[in-house]
C-alpha cells in the first residue's frame, strides 16, 4: 500500500511514532492525529507529516484528519500502562471506547480501511497458553482497575466487528504482545529497567520476576501492522502480533544488566504490598502467532538480545529520554 493516504491516531506515541516513520519512509502521505505535537526527537514526522492536534474523543476535530481521500486509518491512540490503569481508569475506558467509535464512524463515511491496535491484555488471565486469536477471555472482578484496559479494548474490538458487519467497513485488528524498543516511556519492564540501569539505579522485578512474557521488538510489531493493512485476506480478521519465545521477567532484566554493564542490584517487590488489590499480575502471556505467519507471512526476526542492545544504544544517545521521570507503578 505504498503511496497511500494514511492517518495515524496516536502517531506521537511509542508504537505510533515508529509506524509513522515507516509509512513516511516508504512514500505514504501521513497525517498524525494526537493530543500533543510531534516532539523534537520525532524529526521525520515533524518535517514530512501533516499534523492535527486534538483529543480522539472530539469527533469534529478528528474529522479534520479523517477526510474523504484517506485510504487507511491506523488507530493507535490509547491511554496505556499499568500506572495509567491505576491512576486514571475512567480516561482509559473513555479514550478507548469513545475514540474507537469516532474512528469507526468516520471510516464508514470515508470508506477508509481501519487497523485497530489492540492488546494481549484481551485474554486476561486465561491459563491455557499459547493463546490463539479465538482464545477465551478470563478476567478478574470489575472493581479491580487492573482490567479496565483489557475490557475497554475488548469493547473496541466488538465495535470494530460490529461496524464491519453492519456498515461494511474494511477493518483488521492487531493484538500486540509486550512491545518494547526506542522511545518507549520508562514505565514497562524493558524500558524501565534500561532507564534505571543507565541512571545507576537498582532494577525492580515484581514477585521475584518469575512471570514469563514474549517480548516483541517495535520494528517487528510495525512490520506486522503494515502487512495487515496491505493484505486483502486480513479484512475482518484479528491477529496476534508477538514473539513466541517465552522469557521470565528476571531473565530479561538480567540480560539488561549484562548488556548495560550495570552492577546495580536487582530487587524484588511484592505487587500486593505495593498496589493492593487494584492490580493482579499474570503468570504467563504467550501468543500463538500461527495465523499471522500463515496469512500475513509475518514473524518476529529480532532476538531479545539484539532488540535490547539496540534499545540501550539508542538510549545512550538520547539524554532527554534518560532524564524522564521513572513512571513505574511503584
N, C-alpha and C positions, 0 to 999 in steps of 0.2 A: 504493500500500500504506500510505497514511497511516492512523495509528491502530494499526499493527502492534505486536506484542511482539517486540522485536529485541535480540539480543546482539551486541556488537561486541568481538571479541578484539583486544587491542592498541589499545583505544579511547583510551588516553592518549598514543599516538604521534602522529606528524605527520599522515598522511592519516586515521588512525582518529579523531583528535580533531575534525577538520573534519567527518567523516562523522557523528559523534555529535551535533554541534551541528545539522547539517542535519536529522537524524531527530527530535531533540527539538523543533526549531522547527516542524516540520510536524505534530507531535502524536503521534509514536510513543512507546511506553513502552520505555525503553532500559536495558539492563544492560551495564556495562563490565566486561570481564574483562581484568585487566592485572597485571603484577608490581609496579607502583607506583601509588599513589593519584593521582587527578586533581590536577595541580598547581594552585597558586593562580590562575594565569592562565587555567585552564580552568574559569572560573566557572560557565558554563551547565551543564556536566556535574556539577560539584560540587553544584549546587542542585537539579538535575532528573533525574539518572540514578541508578539503583542501581549499586552497585559491589561487585565480588567480587575480592579480591586473590588472585592465585595464579600459579603457573607453568603455562603452556599444556601442559607435558609431564605435569602432575599431573591424571590423568583424573578422579579422585574429586573434586578441588576444582573442576574445570571443570564437573562435573555439577551443582554447586550453582548455576551460572549458566544452563546449558542444560537447562531443565526442560520438562515436557510441554506447557506453554502457549506456548512460544516459536514464533513464526511464521517468523522468518528469522535466520540467523547470518551476520554479516559477519566473515569470518575474515581479520583484518589482521595478527595477531601474527607477528612475524619478527625475526630479527637482521639488520639491513640496513646497508649501507655498506661501501665498499671497505676502510676501516680495520678494520672488523669481520671481513671475509673473511680478512684477513691476520693479525689478532691472535688470533682465536678461531674457526677454521674448524669445529672439532667442534661448538661451540654453534650455529653457523649451520645445520649439517646436522641436528643432533638436534632443534632447536627447530622447524624447518620440517617435517621428516618426522613426528616423534612427535606434535607439536602438531596437525598436519593430520589424522593418523589418529584422534586423540582426538576432534576436532571432528566428523569424518565418522561415527564410530561412535555418538556421542551424537545426531547428527542423524538417524541411521537409527532410533534408538529414539523420538525425539520427533516425527518427521515434519516437522521444520523445513527450510525451504529454506536452502541454503548458497551464499554468494557467496565464492569463494576469490580472494584478492588474489594475483596472480602478477606477472610482470615481463617486460619486454622482453629481459632477460638470457637468457631461454629460447632465443632464436635464436642466441646466441653470436656468432660472427664470420662468419655467413653473408654472403657478399659481394653477394648478389642482393637489392637493395633497390628499392622498399619491401617490407617483409615482410608477407605475408598470414598469417592465423592458421594455415594449414596449411603454412607455410614450413618448410624443413628446419632442423634444429639442427646447427650446426658449432662444435665445441668444441676447446679445447686439451687438453694432457695432464693426467692426473689428479693428477700431483704439483704442479701449479700451483694454489695456493689460489684464484686468480682465479675458478675455475669452480665453486667449492663452492655458491655461492648459486644459480647457474643450474641446476646438477644437482639440488639439493635441491628447488627449486621445480618442476622438471620431474617429479620423482618425486611431489610433492604433486599435480600435475595428473593424473598416471597414477592415483594413488589416488582422486582425485575421480571420474574417468571410470569406474573400476572399481566404486566404490560405487554410482554411478548405475545401472550396468548390472546389477550383481549384487544390490543391495539396494533398487533402485528409488527412490533418493533424488532430490530435485529440486535440482540444483546447476548453477551457472554460474561460469565462470572469467573473471576480468578481468585483462588484462595491461597494466600501467601503463608509460608511456614518459616518463622523465625529469620526474617531477612536482616542482614547486617551489612555494614560497609561504610565508606567515607560519608561524612556529613550527618550521620545518624546522631541525634542528640544523646548525651550520656545518661540515658535512663533505662537501658536494656543491658542484658548480661554481657554481651560482647563490647558494645560501645562504652558502657560504664566502666568495665574492667580495664580497657585500654586507657581510658581517660584517667582513672585513678593510678594505674601503673606509671604512666608517663608524668604524672604530677607527684610521684613519690609517696602515694597514699596506699594504705592497705586495701586489698581487694576483698569483696564480700560475696559469699555464697550463702544461699538460704537453705536451712535444714540439711546441712552437710554437703549440699551440692550433688546429691545422688540422682536428682531428676535428669532425665535424658531429653535431648532436643535434636532436631535435624536442622542445622544452620544452613541458610541459603544466601550466597553472596548476591549483592544487589544487582550486579550486571547480569547474572543468570536469571534473576526474577524479571528484569526488564526484557530480556530476550523472550521469555515465556509470554509476557504480556503482549509484545508486538506480534509474535507468531499467532496468538489467539485473535488479534484484531485482523490479521491478514487471511485467516483460514475460513472459507465458507462452511466447512464442516463443524466449526466451533459455534455457529449460531444456535442459540437456545441451550447451550451446554455450560457446565461448570467444571473447572479443572483445578486440581491440586498442583500448586507450583512450589515444590520444595524438594530439597535433597533428602535421600532416604538413608544416609549414613547417620546412625544413632550415636550420639556422644553425650557423656554426662557433663553437667554444668561444671563440675570440679575439673574434669579433664580439659574443657575449653579454657577455663580460667588459668589452669596450669600452663597450657600452651601459650597463652598471652604473656604470662610471667617469663617464660623461656624466650619468646621472640622479642620482648621489650628489654630483656636483660635485667629485669627488675628483681630485687631481692625483698620486695615488700611482702609482708605477711598476708596470707590468705586466711581470713577469719570467717567463721560460720555464725549466722544469725538465725534465730528462731522466728519463723514467719508469724506464728500466732502471737508470740510475745510482742512483736514489733507493731503489728497492724490489727490484732484482734480477729474477730470473726468476719470482717469485711472482705477478706481475701483468702482464697484457697488455691494452693499451687497444684500443678498436675504432675504426676509421676513420669508419664511418657507422652510424647507428642510426635507421632511419626506418620507421614503421608504415604499413601500408595499413589505413586505418580505414573502408573502404567498407562492411564488414559492420556495424559499429556504426551508421553513418549509415542504412543500409537497414533494419536490424532494430529498432534502438533509437531511431531518429530523433535521434541524438546527434552533435554535432560540437563542436570547440573554438570558443568565442566570445571568448576573451580573447587579445589580441595579446601578444607577448613584451614589448613596451614597456609596455603597461598592467599586465601582471602583475608585472613587475619594479618598476614605480613603486609599485604597491600594497604590495608586499613591503617596499620601502625605507621607505615611510611608516609601515607597521606597526612595522618595526624601530626607527625613530627614537623611537617612543612606548613602547618596551619595553626599558628599560635592562637588565633581567635577562637578556635574550637577548644583548645586546651584551657582557655580562660573561661569557658562557660561554666556555670554552676553545675555541680553534681545533682541530678534530679531523680535519683532512685527513690524507692518507696520508703526507705528508712536509712 
